Amino acid sequence: MIKMYFHAKTTAVTKAMKWLANHDAIFTARDIKKQPLTREEILYMLSLTEEGTDDLISTRSKAYKALPASVQDMGMNELVDLLQKNPGILKNPIVVDRNKLATGFDLETIREFVPAAYRKKELASFFKILNGKGLGVSPA
């Protein structure tokens, strides 16, 4: 199950929701200002990142710039508390499933969340179009 977390209804959030819905992805969306992230959710997200907090925290946000201390100087418990109390410092949206995480709206990364059956159907349709133009291309 795909989960989308957001803290503000931005264009990126709206685009991600529409894109997932249009591509047969089953997902839930949650405003983390109204329903804060749990400790377990934050730790899970961090476990899916490649760059740790850099993948989750928006260092350009006003909320981040207003922080009294550097995130890099915090211990894990302090960081989790900070993220629960200040969701505005997180990138928006955050899309998560069992083993993937993506932030913001980027077609290249969000495509990974589309069900395999839909991707296969889309690819078959693409090859049908190519073959219809006499290009003689077929899937591997």
C-alpha positions in Angstrom: 0.0 0.0 0.0 1.3 3.4 -1.0 1.1 6.2 1.6 1.4 9.9 0.8 2.2 12.3 3.6 1.9 16.0 3.2 1.9 19.1 5.4 0.5 21.7 2.9 -1.8 21.2 -0.1 0.8 22.4 -2.7 0.9 22.0 -6.4 3.3 19.1 -6.0 0.9 17.3 -3.7 -2.0 17.8 -6.0 0.0 16.7 -9.0 1.2 13.6 -7.2 -2.3 12.6 -6.1 -3.7 13.1 -9.6 -0.9 11.2 -11.2 -1.1 8.2 -8.9 -4.9 8.1 -9.3 -4.6 8.3 -13.1 -2.1 5.4 -13.1 -4.2 2.9 -11.0 -2.1 3.3 -7.9 -4.0 2.6 -4.7 -2.8 5.0 -2.0 -3.8 6.9 1.1 -3.0 10.5 1.7 -2.6 12.1 5.1 -2.1 15.7 6.3 0.7 15.3 8.9 -0.2 18.7 10.5 -3.6 17.2 11.4 -2.3 13.7 12.1 1.4 13.8 13.0 3.8 11.1 12.0 4.4 8.4 14.6 7.9 7.6 15.8 7.8 4.3 13.9 6.8 6.1 10.6 9.7 8.5 10.9 12.2 5.8 11.6 10.8 3.7 8.7 11.1 6.7 6.3 14.7 7.3 7.5 15.5 3.6 6.9 14.4 4.0 3.2 16.5 7.0 2.5 19.9 7.0 0.8 21.1 10.3 2.3 19.3 10.2 5.7 17.8 13.5 6.7 18.9 15.2 3.5 16.3 13.1 1.7 13.5 14.2 4.0 14.1 17.7 5.3 13.6 20.8 3.2 16.5 23.0 4.2 15.1 25.8 2.1 11.9 26.0 4.1 11.1 28.9 6.4 10.3 26.3 9.2 13.8 24.8 8.8 15.5 28.2 8.8 13.7 29.1 12.0 15.1 26.2 13.9 17.3 27.1 16.9 19.7 24.2 16.4 21.2 22.2 13.5 19.6 18.9 12.7 23.1 17.4 12.2 23.9 18.1 15.9 20.8 16.2 17.1 20.5 12.6 18.4 17.9 10.3 16.9 15.3 10.8 19.7 15.7 14.5 19.4 15.4 14.4 15.6 12.2 12.3 15.7 10.6 14.6 18.3 11.5 17.6 16.1 10.0 16.0 13.0 6.8 15.1 14.8 6.4 18.6 16.2 7.5 20.5 13.1 6.2 18.7 10.0 6.7 21.9 7.9 10.5 21.2 7.7 9.8 18.0 5.8 9.8 17.9 2.0 6.3 17.8 0.5 4.8 15.3 -0.3 6.6 12.2 0.9 5.4 9.0 -0.9 6.3 5.7 0.7 5.5 2.0 0.1 7.1 -1.2 1.5 10.6 -0.5 0.1 10.6 2.9 -1.7 10.5 6.5 -0.7 10.1 9.6 -2.9 9.8 13.3 -2.1 8.2 16.1 -4.0 6.6 15.4 -7.5 9.1 14.0 -9.9 7.8 11.8 -12.8 10.9 9.7 -12.8 10.7 8.7 -9.1 6.9 8.6 -8.7 6.6 6.2 -11.6 8.2 3.5 -9.4 5.0 3.4 -7.4 2.8 2.5 -10.3 1.6 -1.2 -10.2 3.6 -3.5 -12.4 0.5 -4.6 -14.3 -0.2 -0.9 -15.3 3.5 -0.4 -16.4 3.3 -3.6 -18.5 0.1 -2.4 -20.1 1.6 1.0 -20.8 4.7 -0.6 -22.3 2.7 -2.9 -24.5 0.7 0.0 -25.8 3.9 1.9 -26.5 5.3 -1.0 -28.6 2.0 -1.4 -30.4 2.3 2.3 -31.5 5.9 1.8 -32.6 5.0 -1.4 -34.5 2.1 0.4 -36.1 4.5 2.9 -37.6 6.5 0.1 -39.1 9.5 0.4 -36.9 9.7 -3.3 -36.2 10.4 -2.8 -32.5 9.3 -5.4 -30.0 9.6 -5.9 -26.2 12.5 -7.9 -25.0 
